[in-house]
């Protein structure tokens, strides 16, 4: 899915306030602490709470393997002023039960309310369409998670319907909204953002 450019752990995406970089072993403690926070974990499909350190270490290993293989792009989210300190994760992955890549993300609770997740998600969406040449991206947000829905809407995703997928980490079916952004819509947004011409 992703080209050689993204398959090297020196690959970075920089935004106004953030660095998106490959996760490293030193990030595992922050993943365990921030993702394992019940307020964060309960809004995700796969993260348990608490999240033991060995599970966080396994996540980092799996993320790096997926990035190396080009099967997805899982990026640690850090403030530009502190690029060694993970505060969240944003990813695009192929899922076995879906025909189009899926955007996923979480952000540590101390960093909520600053628009950081929207900034990170937009950057990874742009990289996916620009580097991977995908036709569309999908995502989802639990009905009880309006913040996640706002992130997707700000990134240009449109609501396509609802579902109640079974999330093992949540103990069963969870009512969710499904979203999709296709390449043509992304290109249109990009053109609008720079005054009618593509950057």
C-alpha positions as CSV (number, residue, x, y, z in Angstrom):
1,X,0.0,0.0,0.0
2,X,2.7,2.5,1.0
3,X,5.8,3.2,-1.0
4,X,9.5,2.9,0.0
5,X,9.5,6.5,1.1
6,X,7.4,5.7,4.2
7,X,9.0,2.3,4.9
8,X,12.1,3.8,6.6
9,X,12.0,4.9,10.2
10,X,13.5,8.2,9.4
11,X,10.2,9.1,7.6
12,X,8.4,12.1,9.3
13,X,5.4,14.3,8.7
14,X,5.6,17.8,10.2
15,X,2.6,20.1,10.8
16,X,2.4,23.5,12.4
17,X,2.4,22.0,15.9
18,X,3.2,18.4,15.5
19,X,5.7,15.7,14.4
20,X,4.3,12.4,13.2
21,X,7.1,9.7,13.3
22,X,7.5,6.0,13.6
23,X,6.9,4.6,17.1
24,X,10.0,3.4,18.9
25,X,10.7,1.2,21.9
26,X,10.9,4.2,24.2
27,X,7.3,5.1,23.4
28,X,5.8,2.0,25.0
29,X,5.5,3.5,28.4
30,X,3.6,6.5,27.1
31,X,1.4,4.2,25.0
32,X,0.6,2.1,28.1
33,X,-0.2,5.2,30.2
34,X,-2.1,7.3,27.7
35,X,-3.9,4.6,25.6
36,X,-4.7,2.6,28.7
37,X,-6.5,5.5,30.3
38,X,-10.2,4.3,30.5
39,X,-11.4,7.6,29.0
40,X,-9.2,6.9,25.9
41,X,-9.4,3.1,25.7
42,X,-13.2,3.0,26.0
43,X,-13.5,5.0,22.8
44,X,-11.4,2.5,20.7
45,X,-12.1,-0.9,19.2
46,X,-9.0,-2.7,20.3
47,X,-7.3,-1.1,23.3
48,X,-7.7,-2.6,26.7
49,X,-7.8,-0.7,30.0
50,X,-5.5,-0.9,31.8
51,X,-3.0,-1.5,29.0
52,X,0.0,-3.5,30.4
53,X,3.4,-2.4,29.4
54,X,4.2,-5.7,27.5
55,X,1.1,-5.2,25.4
56,X,2.2,-1.6,24.6
57,X,5.7,-3.0,23.7
58,X,4.0,-5.6,21.4
59,X,2.0,-2.7,19.7
60,X,5.2,-0.9,18.9
61,X,6.9,-4.0,17.4
62,X,3.8,-4.7,15.3
63,X,3.5,-1.1,14.2
64,X,7.1,-1.0,13.0
65,X,6.7,-4.3,11.2
66,X,3.6,-3.0,9.4
67,X,5.3,0.2,8.4
68,X,8.4,-1.7,7.2
69,X,6.2,-3.9,5.0
70,X,4.2,-0.9,3.6
71,X,1.0,-2.6,4.8
72,X,0.0,0.5,6.7
73,X,1.4,3.6,8.3
74,X,1.2,3.9,12.1
75,X,2.6,7.1,13.4
76,X,3.5,8.4,16.9
77,X,2.1,11.8,17.5
78,X,4.4,14.3,19.2
79,X,4.5,18.0,19.8
80,X,7.2,19.7,17.6
81,X,8.8,21.1,20.7
82,X,9.1,17.6,22.2
83,X,9.5,15.1,19.4
84,X,10.6,12.3,21.7
85,X,7.4,12.4,23.7
86,X,4.5,10.4,22.3
87,X,1.1,11.9,23.1
88,X,-1.1,9.8,20.7
89,X,-1.2,7.6,17.6
90,X,-2.7,8.0,14.2
91,X,-2.8,5.2,11.6
92,X,-4.0,4.1,8.2
93,X,-4.3,0.3,8.0
94,X,-5.9,-2.3,5.8
95,X,-8.3,-4.4,7.7
96,X,-9.2,-8.0,6.8
97,X,-13.0,-7.2,6.9
98,X,-12.8,-4.1,4.7
99,X,-12.0,-3.4,1.1
100,X,-10.6,0.2,1.8
101,X,-8.0,1.4,4.2
102,X,-9.1,2.6,7.6
103,X,-8.0,5.7,9.5
104,X,-7.7,5.3,13.2
105,X,-6.4,7.4,16.0
106,X,-6.3,8.2,19.7
107,X,-4.9,11.1,21.8
108,X,-3.8,11.2,25.4
109,X,-6.4,12.9,27.6
110,X,-4.1,15.7,28.8
111,X,-4.0,16.9,25.2
112,X,-7.7,17.0,24.4
113,X,-9.4,20.1,23.3
114,X,-6.5,21.8,21.3
115,X,-7.4,20.5,17.8
116,X,-4.2,18.4,17.8
117,X,-6.0,15.2,16.6
118,X,-7.6,17.0,13.7
119,X,-4.2,18.4,12.7
120,X,-2.6,15.0,12.9
121,X,-5.4,13.2,11.1
122,X,-5.4,15.7,8.2
123,X,-1.7,15.3,7.8
124,X,-1.9,11.5,7.6
125,X,-4.9,11.6,5.2
126,X,-2.9,13.9,2.9
127,X,0.1,11.6,3.1
128,X,-2.0,8.5,2.3
129,X,-3.6,10.0,-0.8
130,X,-0.4,11.6,-1.9
131,X,2.0,8.7,-1.4
132,X,-0.1,5.6,-1.4
133,X,-2.5,6.6,-4.2
134,X,-5.5,5.2,-2.4
135,X,-9.0,5.7,-3.9
136,X,-10.7,6.2,-0.6
137,X,-10.3,6.1,3.2
138,X,-12.9,4.9,5.7
139,X,-13.2,5.5,9.4
140,X,-15.7,5.2,12.2
141,X,-16.7,6.8,15.5
142,X,-18.7,5.4,18.3
143,X,-22.0,7.1,18.7
144,X,-21.0,8.1,22.2
145,X,-17.8,9.8,20.9
146,X,-18.8,13.1,19.3
147,X,-15.2,14.4,19.5
148,X,-14.1,11.7,17.1
149,X,-16.9,12.4,14.8
150,X,-15.9,16.1,14.7
151,X,-12.3,15.2,13.8
152,X,-13.6,13.1,10.8
153,X,-16.0,15.8,9.6
154,X,-13.2,18.5,9.8
155,X,-11.0,16.2,7.7
156,X,-13.7,16.0,5.0
157,X,-15.1,12.6,5.8
158,X,-18.8,12.1,5.2
159,X,-21.2,10.0,7.1
160,X,-22.2,6.8,5.2
161,X,-24.3,5.0,7.8
162,X,-24.3,3.2,11.0
163,X,-23.3,-0.2,12.3
164,X,-22.8,-2.1,15.5
165,X,-19.5,-3.9,15.1
166,X,-18.3,-6.3,17.7
167,X,-15.3,-4.9,19.6
168,X,-13.7,-7.6,21.7
169,X,-12.0,-5.0,23.9
170,X,-15.3,-3.4,24.6
171,X,-17.1,-6.7,25.3
172,X,-19.5,-6.8,22.4
173,X,-21.3,-4.8,19.8
174,X,-20.8,-1.0,19.9
175,X,-23.2,1.3,17.9
176,X,-21.0,3.4,15.6
177,X,-21.1,5.8,12.7
178,X,-19.2,5.0,9.5
179,X,-17.4,7.6,7.4
180,X,-15.7,7.7,4.1
181,X,-13.5,10.2,2.2
182,X,-12.8,9.5,-1.5
183,X,-9.8,10.8,-3.5
184,X,-11.9,13.2,-5.6
185,X,-13.4,14.8,-2.5
186,X,-9.9,15.1,-1.0
187,X,-8.5,16.7,-4.2
188,X,-11.5,19.1,-4.2
189,X,-10.8,20.1,-0.6
190,X,-7.1,20.5,-1.3
191,X,-7.9,22.8,-4.3
192,X,-10.3,24.9,-2.2
193,X,-7.7,25.2,0.6
194,X,-5.1,26.8,-1.7
195,X,-7.4,29.1,-3.7
196,X,-8.5,26.7,-6.4
197,X,-5.1,25.2,-7.3
198,X,-3.4,22.1,-5.9
199,X,-0.4,22.6,-3.8
